[in-house]
């Protein structure tokens, strides 16, 4: 019997269309388009300047949110090529984006530059820019309309009131305290302490105090309740340290650790060094603040909160800890103004990452290996869930690894140093640094697997069937 090739080709075309309808993250689909979707007149300097300005402004938003150099460069290049500027050289550093566009042998090259003066944890803005980029990929959007849409995104207010963010940071601290083995009383104290830290640092930020000193103040405020609780009742000495560990985790969350490691891995050493230095400086501020508070407590004869041998992450009370991991991830996403559609994905990412971390650790592996494996799972599954939620994978990934940040290990290192156990103290701090790098590297590896799977599941932009179906 002969094969009906016409019906076969029809079914193949139908399958290709179904693949195109699958929601994909912009990072998966940002490629050099074969032809400009909305071409401009390359001889018109005004239009070329508008395109370059739009490209670098989009890059500014994604870079300020912690996106790596490679993904930021891809976003900028995609915006420019969409309007016909396909021959571009792009230079992205820690605080600047530069672009040069070649307009052919008869026209001089055009250039633009944008200095990134801020770092933002506004995930709603990041998701909105992600949707705008997806819209430019599929629709004929005039350059003026694209600028107006970006202006509206950048100038729009946060989707939640300010007190919601403060409550979310506090809920994050309470969840971390429970995850580390604390009871509900310690969770309540951690909640109140973090609320005070957030309010005080907001006031200091308005007064123009540098972020490093804000973290010192935050470290002092994180340690003060634990010291007071230890002075009031020595029986709380072991458990009170969990309040400090929860405060450290909150202060560490949101730092550009993932972006710095991603830049180091993908060949952007200058930006990676700058981001890593920023992370180390902020962490140093936290350590200095906590160390200052603990030193004053010893001077006044108050016992320093110690870490009990049983404190830490274990599979005991597994259900409660999985819930705490999910709540911690949701709280971080909410504190960073993530959209409602991303909260469920963040919850699954936090619970799944916590489960993998505890399971690998229970087998007998150390915290670095456990963190790396858990972060790889978060990067992979989080990317898949981010597609369903139509939100950038970075939002889900950073929220998912937040419950695994090494706040307890940092405090153990400080406590050992105060007890003149120098070797042990530096070992714990280096271990905390190793866990942080493992978390960031694991997320990047998981996202790579995720994109590899998406390439096999969807046709490439250069596929003739893809261009003809459009």
C-alpha positions in Angstrom: 0.0 0.0 0.0 1.4 3.4 -0.9 2.0 6.2 1.6 -0.1 9.3 1.4 2.7 11.8 1.6 0.2 14.7 1.5 -1.5 13.6 4.8 1.9 13.0 6.4 3.1 16.5 5.6 -0.2 17.9 6.9 0.2 16.1 10.2 3.8 17.3 10.5 2.7 20.9 9.9 0.0 20.5 12.6 2.6 19.1 15.0 4.9 22.1 14.3 2.0 24.5 15.0 1.2 22.8 18.3 4.9 23.1 19.3 4.8 26.8 18.6 1.8 27.3 20.8 3.6 25.9 23.8 4.6 28.8 26.1 8.3 29.3 26.3 10.4 31.6 28.3 12.0 34.5 26.4 15.4 33.3 27.2 14.7 30.1 25.3 13.4 31.9 22.2 15.6 35.0 22.0 17.6 34.2 18.8 18.8 36.2 15.8 15.6 36.4 13.7 16.1 35.5 10.0 14.5 38.8 8.9 13.5 41.9 10.8 9.9 41.7 12.0 9.4 45.5 11.9 12.2 46.9 9.7 13.2 50.6 9.9 15.0 52.9 7.5 18.7 52.4 8.3 19.4 55.8 6.8 17.1 57.5 9.3 19.3 58.5 12.2 16.3 59.2 14.4 14.7 55.8 13.9 18.1 54.0 14.5 18.6 56.0 17.7 15.1 55.0 18.9 15.8 51.3 18.3 19.2 51.4 20.0 17.7 53.3 23.0 14.9 50.7 23.3 17.4 47.9 23.2 19.7 49.2 25.9 16.7 50.2 28.1 15.4 46.7 28.0 18.9 45.5 28.8 19.0 47.9 31.8 15.9 46.4 33.3 17.0 42.7 33.0 20.6 43.4 34.1 19.5 45.3 37.2 17.3 42.4 38.2 20.4 40.1 38.3 20.2 38.5 34.8 23.6 37.3 33.5 25.6 39.0 30.8 24.9 36.3 28.2 21.1 36.5 28.6 21.2 40.3 28.8 23.3 40.5 25.6 20.8 38.2 23.9 17.9 40.4 24.9 19.6 43.5 23.6 20.7 41.9 20.3 17.2 40.5 19.7 15.5 43.9 20.2 17.9 45.5 17.7 17.7 42.7 15.1 13.9 42.8 15.3 13.9 46.3 13.8 16.7 45.6 11.2 19.9 46.2 13.1 21.2 42.7 12.9 25.0 43.6 12.7 25.6 44.8 16.3 28.5 44.7 18.8 27.2 44.7 22.4 29.3 45.2 25.5 27.6 44.5 28.8 29.4 45.1 32.1 28.4 45.4 35.7 27.0 48.9 35.4 26.8 49.8 31.7 25.5 48.5 28.4 27.0 49.7 25.1 25.9 48.9 21.6 27.3 49.7 18.2 25.3 49.0 15.0 26.8 48.6 11.6 24.5 50.1 9.0 26.4 49.1 5.9 29.4 50.5 4.0 27.7 53.7 3.0 26.4 54.8 6.4 28.4 55.5 9.6 27.9 53.1 12.5 25.4 54.1 15.2 26.0 53.6 18.9 24.2 54.1 22.3 25.1 53.5 25.9 23.1 53.1 29.2 24.5 53.3 32.7 22.8 51.0 35.2 22.6 53.0 38.3 20.3 50.8 40.4 19.7 47.2 41.4 16.1 46.2 41.6 14.3 43.2 43.0 11.1 44.0 41.1 10.1 40.7 39.5 6.9 42.2 38.2 8.8 44.6 36.0 11.1 41.8 34.9 8.2 39.7 33.8 6.5 42.6 32.0 9.7 43.2 30.0 9.8 39.5 29.3 6.3 39.7 27.8 7.1 42.8 25.8 10.1 41.0 24.3 7.8 38.1 23.4 5.3 40.5 21.8 8.0 42.1 19.7 8.9 38.6 18.5 5.5 37.7 17.3 3.8 41.0 16.3 4.5 44.0 14.2 5.0 46.6 16.9 6.0 50.1 15.8 9.1 51.5 17.6 7.1 54.3 19.1 4.5 51.9 20.6 7.3 49.7 22.0 8.8 52.8 23.7 5.5 53.7 25.2 5.0 50.2 26.5 8.4 50.2 28.1 7.8 53.6 29.6 4.6 52.3 31.2 6.4 49.2 32.6 9.3 51.2 34.1 7.1 54.0 35.6 4.3 51.7 36.9 3.9 51.2 40.7 4.4 48.0 42.5 1.5 45.6 42.4 1.3 45.2 46.2 1.4 47.8 49.0 4.7 48.4 50.8 3.5 46.6 54.0 3.0 43.4 52.0 6.7 43.3 51.1 7.7 43.9 54.7 5.3 41.1 55.9 6.8 38.8 53.2 10.4 39.4 54.3 9.3 38.6 57.9 7.4 35.5 56.8 10.6 34.4 55.0 12.6 34.7 58.3 9.9 32.8 60.2 9.9 30.0 57.6 13.7 29.7 57.7 13.6 29.4 61.5 11.1 26.5 61.3 13.2 24.9 58.5 16.3 24.9 60.7 14.4 23.2 63.5 13.0 26.1 65.5 9.6 26.1 67.2 6.7 28.6 66.7 8.0 31.0 69.4 11.4 31.3 67.6 9.5 31.8 64.3 7.4 34.6 65.8 10.5 36.3 67.2 12.2 36.0 63.8 9.1 37.5 62.1 9.1 40.5 64.3 12.9 41.0 64.1 12.9 41.0 60.3 10.1 43.5 60.2 12.1 45.8 62.3 15.2 45.3 60.1 13.2 46.0 57.0 11.6 49.2 58.4 14.9 50.5 59.8 16.9 49.9 56.6 14.2 51.5 54.6 14.6 54.7 56.7 18.4 54.5 56.4 18.1 54.1 52.6 16.0 57.2 52.3 18.7 59.1 54.3 21.3 57.9 51.7 23.3 55.5 53.9 25.3 53.1 51.7 24.0 49.6 51.5 27.1 48.1 53.2 26.3 50.0 56.4 22.7 49.1 56.1 23.8 45.5 56.2 25.9 46.2 59.3 22.8 47.6 61.0 20.8 44.7 59.9 23.3 42.3 61.3 23.2 44.0 64.7 19.4 44.0 64.8 19.4 40.3 63.8 21.6 39.3 66.7 20.1 41.6 69.3 16.9 39.5 70.1 18.9 36.3 70.3 21.3 37.9 72.8 18.4 39.3 74.8 16.7 35.9 74.8 19.8 34.2 76.0 20.3 36.7 78.7 16.7 36.3 79.9 16.8 32.5 79.9 20.1 30.6 79.4 18.0 27.5 78.4 17.3 29.3 75.1 21.0 29.7 74.3 21.2 27.0 71.7 17.8 27.7 70.0 18.2 31.5 70.0 21.0 31.3 67.5 18.4 30.1 64.9 17.0 33.7 65.0 20.4 35.0 63.9 20.7 32.3 61.2 17.2 33.2 59.9 18.2 36.9 59.8 21.4 36.2 57.9 19.4 34.2 55.3 17.0 37.1 54.8 19.8 39.6 54.4 21.7 37.3 52.0 18.6 36.6 49.9 18.3 38.7 46.7 22.1 39.2 46.3 23.3 38.7 42.8 25.0 35.4 43.5 23.4 33.5 40.6 24.3 36.2 38.1 27.9 36.4 39.3 28.6 32.7 39.0 26.8 32.5 35.7 29.0 35.3 34.3 32.1 33.5 35.6 31.0 30.3 33.9 29.9 31.8 30.6 33.0 33.9 30.0 32.3 37.3 31.4 35.0 37.6 34.1 34.9 41.4 34.5 31.2 41.5 35.4 31.5 38.3 37.4 34.3 39.8 39.5 32.3 43.0 40.1 29.1 41.1 41.1 31.0 38.7 43.3 32.8 41.6 45.0 29.4 43.2 45.7 28.1 40.0 47.2 31.2 39.6 49.4 31.0 43.2 50.6 27.3 42.9 51.5 28.0 39.6 53.2 31.0 41.2 55.0 28.6 43.9 56.3 26.3 41.3 57.7 29.1 39.4 59.3 30.6 42.7 60.8 27.2 43.7 62.3 26.6 40.3 63.9 30.2 40.1 65.1 29.9 43.6 66.6 26.7 42.7 68.5 28.2 39.4 69.8 31.4 41.1 70.9 29.4 43.7 72.9 27.5 40.9 74.5 30.6 39.3 75.8 32.0 42.6 77.1 28.8 43.0 79.2 29.0 39.4 80.4 26.1 38.1 78.4 26.4 34.6 77.0 26.7 34.4 73.3 24.0 32.3 71.6 25.6 29.1 70.5 24.6 26.5 67.9 23.4 23.2 69.2 24.7 20.0 67.7 21.1 19.0 66.6 20.5 22.4 64.9 20.3 22.3 61.2 18.5 20.7 58.3 17.5 17.1 58.7 14.6 14.8 57.5 13.0 15.0 61.0 9.5 16.5 60.7 9.8 16.3 56.9 6.3 17.5 56.1 6.6 20.6 58.2 10.0 21.5 56.7 8.7 21.0 53.1 5.9 23.4 53.9 8.4 25.8 55.4 10.5 25.6 52.3 7.5 26.3 50.1 6.4 29.2 52.2 10.0 30.7 52.3 10.1 30.6 48.5 6.7 32.2 48.1 7.6 34.8 50.7 10.7 35.8 48.9 8.9 36.0 45.5 6.2 38.1 47.1 8.7 40.4 48.8 10.3 41.0 45.4 6.8 41.8 43.9 6.5 38.7 41.8 3.2 38.3 40.0 0.5 36.1 41.4 0.9 33.6 38.6 4.6 33.0 39.7 3.8 32.3 43.3 2.6 28.7 42.8 5.7 27.9 40.7 7.9 29.4 43.4 6.2 27.3 46.1 6.8 24.1 44.2 10.4 25.1 43.5 11.0 25.8 47.2 9.4 22.6 48.4 11.1 20.4 45.7 14.5 22.0 46.3 14.2 21.4 50.1 13.1 17.8 49.6 16.0 17.0 47.3 18.5 18.8 49.6 17.3 16.9 52.7 17.2 13.5 50.8 20.7 13.9 49.4 22.0 15.0 52.8 20.3 12.0 54.5 22.1 9.6 52.1 25.4 10.9 53.4 26.6 13.7 51.1 27.8 17.0 52.4 26.0 20.3 52.2 27.9 21.5 49.1 26.9 18.4 47.0 23.4 18.4 48.4 23.0 22.1 47.6 24.3 21.7 44.0 22.0 18.7 43.3 19.0 20.5 44.8 19.8 23.7 42.8 20.1 21.7 39.6 16.7 20.3 40.1 15.4 23.8 40.9 16.9 25.2 37.7 15.5 22.4 35.6 12.0 22.0 37.0 11.7 25.7 37.8 12.4 26.6 34.2 9.6 24.2 33.0 7.2 25.6 35.6 8.2 29.2 34.6 7.0 28.5 31.1 3.6 27.5 32.3 3.4 30.6 34.5 4.7 32.8 31.6 7.4 34.3 33.9 11.2 34.5 33.6 12.9 31.4 34.9 15.2 33.6 37.1 12.2 34.4 39.3 11.4 30.8 40.1 15.1 29.8 40.4 16.2 32.5 42.9 13.0 32.0 45.0 13.7 28.2 45.0 17.2 28.4 46.3 16.4 31.0 49.0 15.5 28.4 51.7 18.9 26.7 51.1 21.1 29.8 51.7 23.8 29.0 54.3 22.8 31.4 57.1 23.4 28.8 59.8 26.9 28.0 58.4 27.8 31.7 58.4 26.8 32.0 62.0 28.7 28.8 63.0 31.8 30.3 61.5 31.4 33.6 63.4 30.7 31.7 66.7 33.9 29.6 66.2 36.0 32.8 65.6 34.6 34.4 68.7 35.6 31.2 70.7 39.2 31.5 69.3 38.7 28.5 67.1 40.1 30.2 64.0 40.6 27.2 61.8 37.1 25.9 62.4 35.6 29.4 61.9 37.3 30.0 58.6 36.4 26.5 57.5 32.7 27.2 58.2 32.8 30.5 56.4 34.5 28.9 53.4 32.0 26.2 53.5 29.2 28.8 53.4 30.9 30.3 50.3 31.1 26.8 48.7 27.4 26.2 49.3 26.5 29.6 47.8 28.6 28.8 44.7 27.1 25.3 44.4 23.6 26.8 44.6 24.3 29.3 41.8 26.1 26.8 39.6 23.4 24.2 40.1 20.7 26.6 38.9 22.7 27.4 35.8 23.3 23.8 35.0 19.6 23.0 35.5 18.6 25.9 33.2 21.0 24.5 30.6 19.3 21.1 30.7 16.0 22.9 30.5 16.9 24.8 27.4 18.5 21.7 25.8 15.1 19.9 26.2 13.2 22.9 24.8 15.4 22.9 21.7 14.5 19.3 21.0 10.8 20.0 21.7 10.4 23.0 19.4 11.7 23.9 15.9 14.5 26.4 15.6 13.8 29.9 14.3 15.7 29.2 11.1 13.5 26.2 10.2 11.7 27.0 6.9 8.5 25.4 8.2 8.7 27.8 11.2 9.0 30.9 9.0 6.3 29.7 6.6 3.8 29.0 9.3 4.2 32.5 10.6 
